[in-house]
């Protein structure tokens, strides 16, 4: 399967993939109205802005998934040497279980991977197992509110470059 750096013309595909993956992954973990709030128009604006802004590495496997790694957004983690953050890694359900997640992670890491962090929605057990299999450890549980939902974000840290 082709994996490549996302181009501006990929924003519609990224939006479609993002909406599909949320619809497949988060029912039961997030309220339906929260999933629906992040519709295709929202995601299209998001991806157009992300690609135009630059500063992160966005890779796409057309029709299957995408990943984005960028600079660490939390100063405390950056100060501890976690210079990069996995902002997103999504695969459609049909694309899961074939090694594509590892390939997307490797492509998004680029040639000189460093220490990395990621936040995962509590209850997303498949993602947690994947991150642990690539060398991450669960470092912290963080309560959060999204809309009306009380959720838990799980902070995963890779103390060395991930093992895709």
N, C-alpha and C positions, 0 to 999 in steps of 0.2 A: 504494500500500500504506500502511496506517495505521502510523504511528510515534508512540508516546506515552510519557510518563513511566510507569515501572512502578509498579503499586499492590501492596499486600500480597496481593491476590487473584491476582496474576500469578506468585507464587513457583512454583507447580507447572509453569506453562508455561516459565518461565525454567529450571527444573531439567531439564525434558524437552529443551529446546533445547540446553542445555549438554552433556548426555550425548550427544545425537545429533551435535553438532558435534565433540566429542572423538572419537567413534567414526568419524567420516568423515575427520577431519584428521590424527590422530596415529598411526595404525598405521604401523609402520616407523620412526617417529621416537621413540616411547616404547614400552617393553615392554607387552605386552597386559595384564599384571597391574596395571600402574600406571594404565592407562586404566580398567580394571574397578574399581579401588579407589575411584574417584570416581563412584560409582553414583548413581542417582536419589535415594535417601534422603540421601546426603551432600549432593548439590546442593540438595535441597529445604531442608535445614537451613541451608545456606550462604545461599541467597537470602532465606529468611525473616529471617535475622539481618541481612543487608546492607540490606534494605529497612527493617526496624525501626530499625536504628541510624541511618540517614540519613547525611548528610555526603558522599555521592557522588551523581552524577546517573546514574540507570539508565534507559535507554530500551529499548523493546521494539517489534519489528515482529512481531506475533503470527503464529506458524507459520513464521517465516522467520529471525529472529535478534535480537540484542540488543547493546547496548554499555554500558559503565560507565566513567565518568571521575570520579576523586576526587582528594583532596589527595595530593601527592607523599609517598611512603613512605620515600624515601631522603634523609636530611638533606643529604648532599653535593650532590645534584642540586637540592634546594630552595634551598640556599645559592647556587647558580649561576643561580637565577632560573627553574628549571623547577618552577613551583608546582603543576602538575597532572600526573596520571599516567593514561594509558589503561590501566585494569585489565583490561578485556576488550572484545573486539569479535569476535563470532562470527556466522556465517551458515551455514545449512544449505547443502549442496552445490547443491541445487535452486534456491536463492535467489541464488547467486553470479552475477556478471557482468551485473547489471542496474542497477547504480548504487545498490543498497540499502546497501552498506557505506559509501559516501560520505554517504548520507542519515542513517544511524545515527550516524556520526561527527559530523556537523553538529548533530544533535539533542542528542547527549550533551555537546557542547562548550558549548551554551548561548549566551546573548547576548554574553558578554564573554570570548572565548577568550584564553588566554595561551600561554606556552611549555609544551610538553608532552613527556612521555617515555612510552616503552612498551618492554616486554620481549617478545621474540618467540623462540620455540623455533627454534634453528638447524635448517635443513632445511625450514622452512615458507616456501618460496620465494614462494608466492602472497601471503602476508601481507607479506613483505618488499617485494615489488613494489608492493603497494597503499600501504604507508606511504611509500615513496619517491615515488610518484605524487602523494601529498598534501603533499609538502614535507619529509618526514623524511629524516634522514641517519643512516647506521649509524655510531655513535660508539664502540662497544666490543663485544668478544666476551668472554663470561664463562663459564668452565667451571663446571659444577655437576653434582651427583649427585642423581638422583631415583630412590629405591629402589636398584636394582642398576645403573641405567643412567647412564653418563657422557654428559652432554648439554652443549650450548652455548646459553646465553642470548645473544641479540643485543639490545643496547640501542640503540633508535632515539630520536633527539631531533628535535623541531620547534623551530627557533630563532625562528620566528614562528608565528602561529596557523596551524593546518593549513588546506590548501586543499581542502575537501571539494567 
